[in-house]
Amino acid sequence: MPFIAELIIAILLVISGVFGFVGSYGLIKLKDPLQRLHAPTKATTLGIGAVLIASMVYFVAKTGHVSVHELIITLFLFLTAPITANFIAKTYMARNLKVSDLPKSGTDYGWSVFSDPPKREPLD
């Protein structure tokens, strides 16, 4: 395997370790559940993405073929992590906050967790 490929793989693994550590540290040290949610969804997602890219570089350097598995895993991870975090945050808001605790939303729709959409008159 060429030295440049090994160097790129090593750099990506170090980057992934740093992001994983920062996400794990934030999960432990942050005080609010929504802040705790932010640390692993952002930092750890980037860390796992760097590991998957390092794996792709390794297999390209070793076999000469691009591995599609890592691309699919990366795409799935980057699409599902923010959606899952959004659902967890909405659940937290619905269980622990009151409507009076929230700032004004500035739209007719209000907050999606707490208020019904505005009533519209039916079209003829």
C-alpha positions as CSV (number, residue, x, y, z in Angstrom):
1,M,0.0,0.0,0.0
2,P,1.4,3.4,-0.9
3,F,2.6,5.7,1.9
4,I,0.2,8.5,1.0
5,A,-2.8,6.2,1.4
6,E,-1.6,5.1,4.8
7,L,-1.1,8.7,5.8
8,I,-4.6,9.7,4.7
9,I,-6.1,6.7,6.5
10,A,-4.2,7.6,9.7
11,I,-5.2,11.3,9.5
12,L,-8.9,10.3,9.0
13,L,-8.7,7.9,12.0
14,V,-7.2,10.5,14.2
15,I,-9.9,13.0,13.1
16,S,-12.6,10.5,13.9
17,G,-11.1,9.8,17.3
18,V,-11.1,13.5,18.1
19,F,-14.7,13.9,17.0
20,G,-15.8,10.8,18.9
21,F,-14.0,12.0,22.1
22,V,-15.5,15.5,21.8
23,G,-19.0,14.0,21.3
24,S,-18.7,11.6,24.2
25,Y,-17.2,14.3,26.5
26,G,-20.1,16.7,25.6
27,L,-22.6,13.9,26.3
28,I,-21.2,13.6,29.9
29,K,-20.4,17.3,30.7
30,L,-23.3,19.2,29.3
31,K,-26.1,19.9,31.8
32,D,-29.3,20.1,29.8
33,P,-30.8,17.1,27.9
34,L,-31.1,19.1,24.7
35,Q,-27.4,20.2,24.9
36,R,-26.5,16.5,25.6
37,L,-28.4,15.6,22.5
38,H,-26.5,18.1,20.4
39,A,-23.0,16.8,21.2
40,P,-23.3,13.2,20.1
41,T,-25.5,13.8,17.0
42,K,-23.1,16.3,15.5
43,A,-19.6,15.4,16.7
44,T,-20.0,11.6,16.7
45,T,-21.7,11.6,13.3
46,L,-18.7,13.3,11.8
47,G,-16.4,10.9,13.7
48,I,-18.1,7.9,12.3
49,G,-18.1,9.5,8.9
50,A,-14.3,9.9,9.0
51,V,-13.9,6.2,10.0
52,L,-16.1,5.2,7.0
53,I,-14.1,7.4,4.6
54,A,-10.8,5.9,6.0
55,S,-12.3,2.5,5.3
56,M,-13.1,3.5,1.7
57,V,-9.6,4.8,1.2
58,Y,-8.1,1.6,2.6
59,F,-10.1,-0.7,0.3
60,V,-9.4,1.5,-2.7
61,A,-5.7,1.3,-1.9
62,K,-5.7,-2.4,-1.1
63,T,-7.9,-3.8,-3.8
64,G,-8.4,-1.0,-6.3
65,H,-12.2,-1.2,-6.1
66,V,-14.5,1.3,-4.5
67,S,-16.6,-0.1,-1.7
68,V,-20.2,1.0,-2.0
69,H,-21.1,-0.3,1.4
70,E,-19.3,2.5,3.2
71,L,-21.0,5.1,0.9
72,I,-24.4,3.7,1.7
73,I,-23.7,3.6,5.5
74,T,-22.4,7.2,5.4
75,L,-25.5,8.4,3.5
76,F,-27.8,6.5,5.9
77,L,-26.0,7.9,8.9
78,F,-26.0,11.5,7.7
79,L,-29.7,11.3,6.9
80,T,-31.0,9.6,10.0
81,A,-29.0,11.2,12.8
82,P,-30.5,14.7,12.4
83,I,-34.0,13.4,12.0
84,T,-33.7,11.2,15.1
85,A,-32.3,14.2,17.1
86,N,-35.3,16.3,16.0
87,F,-37.7,13.6,17.2
88,I,-36.0,13.3,20.5
89,A,-36.0,17.1,21.0
90,K,-39.7,17.3,20.2
91,T,-40.4,14.6,22.6
92,Y,-38.4,16.4,25.3
93,M,-40.3,19.6,24.5
94,A,-43.7,17.9,24.7
95,R,-43.0,16.2,28.0
96,N,-41.1,19.0,29.9
97,L,-42.1,22.4,28.6
98,K,-45.3,24.4,28.9
99,V,-46.6,26.7,26.2
100,S,-46.0,29.7,28.4
101,D,-42.2,28.8,28.6
102,L,-41.8,29.1,24.8
103,P,-41.0,32.3,23.0
104,K,-43.5,33.6,20.4
105,S,-43.0,31.7,17.1
106,G,-43.8,34.6,14.8
107,T,-46.0,32.6,12.5
108,D,-49.6,31.6,12.3
109,Y,-48.6,28.0,12.9
110,G,-47.1,28.4,16.4
111,W,-45.0,25.6,17.8
112,S,-45.6,22.3,16.0
113,V,-45.6,20.3,19.3
114,F,-48.0,22.4,21.2
115,S,-50.5,24.1,18.9
116,D,-52.9,23.0,16.3
117,P,-52.5,24.5,12.8
118,P,-54.8,27.4,12.0
119,K,-58.3,26.6,10.8
120,R,-58.8,27.3,7.1
121,E,-62.1,27.7,5.4
122,P,-62.8,24.9,2.9
123,L,-62.6,25.8,-0.8
124,D,-65.8,25.5,-2.8
